[in-house]
Amino acid sequence: MQLGEIVELPDSQVDDHLDLKLRRLLHGCFSEHGFFSFEDKRYNHEQPSYRWLIDQGSHLAAHLAVHEKSFHLAHGSRSFIGIAEVCVAKPYRGHGLVKAMLALAEKHYAHVDYSILLGEIGIYKSSGYFYAANVIFPDTSPEPVRGALVKCLSASEWPDESVNIPGPGF
């Protein structure tokens, strides 16, 4: 299977044609599980900063969105990227596309402390992610988020205290 290259693109550069392809891919991947439909917009809660995608011409094979964020702890702020809307069209699954896109996004953001995403550990463990039981989106719920996964991108270790991430989820 011949795949296009992974393209990094600021979300601000998404034109109408690419917007339609993004919404089609995202809707196809997420509506099958009863999640957000993406029929009306190309993001769930908050517009991302960047996107990594594999464009096959008439359609997209794979995609992930990146949100540039930070959270505050008692001893200072920490920067992170929030990985969202990770999906691969069915014919392209099982070819390591998510791992490849994550690696490029993490390399681009090597200056931040962490990468955080919500997902299944079985999918992301091989990329260095681990389960974190202390991630809270207080705007949504006072309880820790189930399925929060973290990867340390710098020498900073993941904190033991509650990590309250302000704003909408990603």
N, C-alpha and C positions, 0 to 999 in steps of 0.2 A: 504494500500500500504506500503510495507516494503522498507525502504530506507537505504542506506549505511550511514556511519557516515561522517561528514564534515572533510575533510583532509586539513591541511595546508602544502604547499609545496613550497620551494624556486624554482623559475623557472629554475635555473641552474640544478636541479635534475630531470627535465622532460626528460624521455627517449623517444626513437622513437615510442614505442607502445602508450604511453600516449599522445605524440605529435599528433599522428593520431586521437586519440579519441577527443582531444581538438579541433583540426581543424574541425572535423565532427560536433561536437556540435555547435561551434561558427558559422560555415558556415550555418548550419540548422537554427539557431536563427536569424542571421543578414542578410543573403541573401534574406530572404522572405520580408524584408523591403527595399531592394535595397541598403543596406549598404555594407561596405567592405566584400569581399567574404571569406577570411580566407582559401582559397584552398592551398596557397603556404606557409603560415606561421601562427603561433598561436597568433599573436598580430597584432594590426593595425599600430600604429605609432612608438611605442617604447616598447622594451621588458620589462615586469614588473619585480619587485623584487620577489613577492610572488603570489601564487594562492591559492584560497580556492575552493574546489570542492567536489562533491558527486559522487563517482565512483560506478556504479552499475555492475561492472564486464566487460561485453561486451561493455558497453557504459557509458557515463557520464550523470547524471541527471541534474546537475547544476554547475555553475562556476562563479567566479569573480576574477579579477586580481587587484593587488595593486602595485602602483608606489610610491616609497619614494621620496618626493620632498620638495622644499622650495621656498618661494618667499620673496622679500625684500620690506620693507616699509620705509618711512622716519625715523621711530623710531626703526628700527631693522628688523631682519629676523623672519619669521614664518615657522614652519615645518608643513607639511600636507601629507596625503596620497591621491593619486588620484585613485579613484575606476574606473575600466574600464571593458569592455567586460562582463558585468553582463548578464547572460542568464540562462534560465531553459528550458529543453526540454519539448515539449508540454504535454506529459502525466503526467508531474510532477508539472505543474503550479497550483497555487492556494493553495499550502500547506505550505506557509510561509518559503520556502527555502532561498529566497533572504534575508529576515529579519534575519534568523538564521546565514547565512554566514556573513552578515554585522556585526552582533553583535560580532562574534568571531574575525573578522578582526579588528574591532574597539578596542576590548579588548587587542588584541596583540599590537596595536599601541596607547595605552592609553597615552604614553609619548609625542605624537605629538599634535599640536594645533588644527588641523582641518582635516576633511574628505571632499573631493570635488569630485563630480561626475557630469556627464551630463546625464540628464534623465527627466522623467516625475514626477512632484511633487505628483501626485496622487498615484504613486507607492511607493515613498520614504518618504512621509510626516510622516507616522506612525512610521518610524524608527528615526524620529527627524531631518530630513533634511528640509531646507527652501531655497527658491529661493534667489539667489544673483545676482543682476543686474550689478555688478562691476568686474566680472572676465573676464580678457582679456588674450588671447594667442597671444602676439604680433608677433610671428613668422608666424602666420596664418592670422591674421586680426587685425586692430587697434580698432575694435568695440568689445563691450562686447559680450560674448558668450550667445546665447539663451539656456535656459535649464540648466544653471549652478546651482547646488544645493550644499549646504554646511551644515555640522554639526560641531558644536564646540565640540571638544573632551577634552578640558582643560578649565581653567578659562578664557582664552582669548576670548574676544568678537570679532565678525567678524568686520573688519575695514570698515569705510565709504569711504575711498579713493579707487582709482582704484587698483585692485590687478592684476599685470602683472606677469603671470606665464611663465618663460623662457622655451625654448626648444619646442619640438614637443608636440602636444596634447596627451592625454592618452586615 
